[in-house]
Amino acid sequence: MEVRPAALRVDVNPTGADQVTQRAPVSGFAPIGVGIDMVDIERFGALLKRRGSAKRRLFAPEELAYTDTLANPVPSLAARFAAKEAVMKALGVGLGSFDWGDVAVWRNPGGAPSLIVRGRAAELADGAGVANWLVSLTHTDSIAAATVVACA
C-alpha cells in the first residue's frame, strides 16, 4: 500500500516573506513522533466567549476564514486547537515552544485536513528531521480530537 501524505509548509524565504509549499508525495514514511489531544467543546466554547481576543491569538487567518463560514464554528475550532497541541506532542516539546499561529489546519479542496507549519514550529520540525505531517481531526457533540504524526 502506498501512503501519500500531503503536507503544506510555510517556509520563510530570504526576503522574510512566508511562502506556502507542498511537499512531494512519498511512497512511505518513517514516523518521528506521534501526538494526540482531546478538547472539551463546551469548555472551549466558554473560553472563546469569555476571552474575545482568544480566537485571533490561537488561530491563523486561514483557519478563521474557514470556520467563520460555519453555523457553529466551536467544534471545528476545538479540533484545530487539539491539532496544534498534538503537533507539540509529536515534536516532543511543551506549551510555549512556538506560537499558536505557527501551526494551522488547512482544508485541501477535497476536504481533508493538512498542516501549515511555519515560524518557530517549522524550525523545531526541521531540527527533528520532519519532512511530512499526517493529521486527522474528529469531534462528537462534546469532544474534539486530533492525531498528528510527524514523518521523516
C-alpha positions as a Markdown table, in Angstrom:
| # | Residue | x | y | z |
|---|---|---|---|---|
| 1 | Met | 0.0 | 0.0 | 0.0 |
| 2 | Glu | 1.4 | 3.4 | -1.0 |
| 3 | Val | 1.0 | 6.2 | 1.6 |
| 4 | Arg | 0.9 | 9.7 | 0.1 |
| 5 | Pro | 0.9 | 12.2 | 3.0 |
| 6 | Ala | 0.0 | 15.7 | 1.8 |
| 7 | Ala | 1.6 | 18.4 | 3.9 |
| 8 | Leu | 1.8 | 22.1 | 3.5 |
| 9 | Arg | 4.6 | 24.0 | 5.0 |
| 10 | Val | 5.2 | 27.7 | 5.1 |
| 11 | Asp | 8.9 | 28.5 | 4.7 |
| 12 | Val | 10.4 | 31.9 | 5.2 |
| 13 | Asn | 12.4 | 32.9 | 2.2 |
| 14 | Pro | 15.5 | 35.2 | 2.5 |
| 15 | Thr | 13.3 | 38.3 | 2.0 |
| 16 | Gly | 11.3 | 37.4 | 5.1 |
| 17 | Ala | 8.0 | 36.7 | 3.2 |
| 18 | Asp | 6.1 | 33.5 | 4.0 |
| 19 | Gln | 5.8 | 31.1 | 1.1 |
| 20 | Val | 3.5 | 28.1 | 1.1 |
| 21 | Thr | 4.9 | 25.0 | -0.5 |
| 22 | Gln | 3.6 | 21.5 | -0.9 |
| 23 | Arg | 6.0 | 18.6 | -0.2 |
| 24 | Ala | 6.3 | 16.0 | -2.9 |
| 25 | Pro | 4.3 | 12.8 | -2.2 |
| 26 | Val | 6.4 | 9.9 | -0.8 |
| 27 | Ser | 5.9 | 6.2 | -1.2 |
| 28 | Gly | 6.5 | 5.6 | 2.5 |
| 29 | Phe | 7.3 | 7.4 | 5.7 |
| 30 | Ala | 9.2 | 6.9 | 8.9 |
| 31 | Pro | 7.4 | 8.2 | 11.9 |
| 32 | Ile | 9.4 | 10.5 | 14.1 |
| 33 | Gly | 6.7 | 11.4 | 16.6 |
| 34 | Val | 3.0 | 10.9 | 17.3 |
| 35 | Gly | 0.8 | 13.4 | 19.2 |
| 36 | Ile | -2.9 | 13.2 | 20.2 |
| 37 | Asp | -5.0 | 15.7 | 22.0 |
| 38 | Met | -8.7 | 16.0 | 23.0 |
| 39 | Val | -10.6 | 19.2 | 23.8 |
| 40 | Asp | -13.9 | 19.5 | 25.7 |
| 41 | Ile | -16.0 | 21.5 | 23.2 |
| 42 | Glu | -18.3 | 23.2 | 25.8 |
| 43 | Arg | -15.4 | 24.4 | 27.9 |
| 44 | Phe | -13.5 | 25.6 | 24.8 |
| 45 | Gly | -16.6 | 27.5 | 23.6 |
| 46 | Ala | -16.9 | 29.1 | 27.0 |
| 47 | Leu | -13.2 | 30.2 | 26.8 |
| 48 | Leu | -13.8 | 31.8 | 23.4 |
| 49 | Lys | -16.8 | 33.7 | 24.8 |
| 50 | Arg | -15.0 | 34.8 | 27.9 |
| 51 | Arg | -11.9 | 36.0 | 26.1 |
| 52 | Gly | -12.9 | 37.8 | 23.0 |
| 53 | Ser | -9.3 | 38.0 | 21.6 |
| 54 | Ala | -8.6 | 34.3 | 22.1 |
| 55 | Lys | -9.7 | 33.4 | 18.5 |
| 56 | Arg | -7.2 | 35.8 | 17.0 |
| 57 | Arg | -4.4 | 34.7 | 19.3 |
| 58 | Leu | -5.0 | 30.9 | 18.9 |
| 59 | Phe | -5.9 | 30.6 | 15.2 |
| 60 | Ala | -4.3 | 31.7 | 11.9 |
| 61 | Pro | -6.3 | 33.8 | 9.5 |
| 62 | Glu | -6.7 | 30.9 | 7.1 |
| 63 | Glu | -8.3 | 28.8 | 9.8 |
| 64 | Leu | -10.7 | 31.6 | 10.8 |
| 65 | Ala | -11.6 | 32.3 | 7.2 |
| 66 | Tyr | -12.9 | 28.7 | 7.0 |
| 67 | Thr | -14.5 | 28.4 | 10.5 |
| 68 | Asp | -16.2 | 31.8 | 10.2 |
| 69 | Thr | -18.4 | 30.3 | 7.4 |
| 70 | Leu | -19.8 | 27.6 | 9.8 |
| 71 | Ala | -23.1 | 27.9 | 11.7 |
| 72 | Asn | -21.3 | 26.6 | 14.8 |
| 73 | Pro | -17.5 | 27.0 | 14.5 |
| 74 | Val | -16.7 | 25.9 | 18.0 |
| 75 | Pro | -16.3 | 22.1 | 17.3 |
| 76 | Ser | -14.0 | 22.8 | 14.3 |
| 77 | Leu | -12.0 | 25.4 | 16.3 |
| 78 | Ala | -11.7 | 22.9 | 19.1 |
| 79 | Ala | -10.4 | 20.2 | 16.8 |
| 80 | Arg | -7.9 | 22.7 | 15.2 |
| 81 | Phe | -6.7 | 23.6 | 18.7 |
| 82 | Ala | -6.3 | 19.9 | 19.5 |
| 83 | Ala | -4.1 | 19.6 | 16.4 |
| 84 | Lys | -1.8 | 22.4 | 17.5 |
| 85 | Glu | -1.3 | 20.7 | 20.8 |
| 86 | Ala | -0.8 | 17.3 | 19.1 |
| 87 | Val | 1.9 | 18.9 | 16.9 |
| 88 | Met | 3.7 | 19.9 | 20.1 |
| 89 | Lys | 3.5 | 16.4 | 21.4 |
| 90 | Ala | 4.7 | 14.9 | 18.1 |
| 91 | Leu | 7.7 | 17.1 | 18.3 |
| 92 | Gly | 8.3 | 16.3 | 22.0 |
| 93 | Val | 8.1 | 20.0 | 23.1 |
| 94 | Gly | 5.9 | 21.7 | 25.6 |
| 95 | Leu | 3.5 | 24.6 | 25.6 |
| 96 | Gly | 5.1 | 27.9 | 24.7 |
| 97 | Ser | 7.7 | 26.3 | 22.4 |
| 98 | Phe | 6.1 | 28.0 | 19.4 |
| 99 | Asp | 3.2 | 30.5 | 18.8 |
| 100 | Trp | -0.2 | 29.0 | 18.2 |
| 101 | Gly | -0.4 | 30.7 | 14.8 |
| 102 | Asp | 2.8 | 28.8 | 13.7 |
| 103 | Val | 0.6 | 25.7 | 13.1 |
| 104 | Ala | -2.6 | 25.9 | 11.1 |
| 105 | Val | -5.0 | 23.3 | 9.8 |
| 106 | Trp | -5.8 | 23.8 | 6.2 |
| 107 | Arg | -8.6 | 22.0 | 4.3 |
| 108 | Asn | -7.5 | 20.8 | 0.9 |
| 109 | Pro | -10.0 | 21.0 | -2.0 |
| 110 | Gly | -11.3 | 17.5 | -1.2 |
| 111 | Gly | -11.9 | 18.5 | 2.5 |
| 112 | Ala | -9.1 | 16.5 | 4.1 |
| 113 | Pro | -7.0 | 18.4 | 6.7 |
| 114 | Ser | -3.4 | 19.2 | 6.2 |
| 115 | Leu | -1.0 | 21.2 | 8.3 |
| 116 | Ile | 0.6 | 24.5 | 7.6 |
| 117 | Val | 3.8 | 24.8 | 9.7 |
| 118 | Arg | 5.8 | 28.0 | 9.9 |
| 119 | Gly | 8.0 | 30.1 | 12.2 |
| 120 | Arg | 9.4 | 28.5 | 15.3 |
| 121 | Ala | 7.3 | 25.3 | 14.8 |
| 122 | Ala | 9.0 | 24.9 | 11.4 |
| 123 | Glu | 12.4 | 25.4 | 12.9 |
| 124 | Leu | 11.7 | 22.7 | 15.5 |
| 125 | Ala | 10.3 | 20.4 | 12.9 |
| 126 | Asp | 13.4 | 20.9 | 10.7 |
| 127 | Gly | 15.7 | 20.2 | 13.6 |
| 128 | Ala | 13.8 | 16.9 | 14.3 |
| 129 | Gly | 14.1 | 15.9 | 10.7 |
| 130 | Val | 10.3 | 16.2 | 9.9 |
| 131 | Ala | 9.6 | 16.2 | 6.2 |
| 132 | Asn | 5.9 | 15.4 | 6.2 |
| 133 | Trp | 2.9 | 15.5 | 8.5 |
| 134 | Leu | -0.2 | 13.3 | 8.8 |
| 135 | Val | -3.2 | 14.8 | 10.6 |
| 136 | Ser | -6.7 | 13.5 | 11.5 |
| 137 | Leu | -9.4 | 15.5 | 13.2 |
| 138 | Thr | -12.7 | 14.4 | 14.6 |
| 139 | His | -15.4 | 15.6 | 17.0 |
| 140 | Thr | -18.6 | 14.5 | 18.7 |
| 141 | Asp | -21.1 | 16.8 | 20.3 |
| 142 | Ser | -18.9 | 17.1 | 23.4 |
| 143 | Ile | -15.3 | 16.2 | 22.5 |
| 144 | Ala | -12.9 | 17.3 | 19.7 |
| 145 | Ala | -9.7 | 15.3 | 19.0 |
| 146 | Ala | -6.7 | 15.4 | 16.7 |
| 147 | Thr | -3.9 | 12.9 | 15.9 |
| 148 | Val | -0.7 | 14.1 | 14.3 |
| 149 | Val | 2.2 | 12.0 | 13.0 |
| 150 | Ala | 5.5 | 13.8 | 12.3 |
| 151 | Cys | 7.3 | 11.9 | 9.5 |
| 152 | Ala | 10.8 | 11.8 | 8.2 |
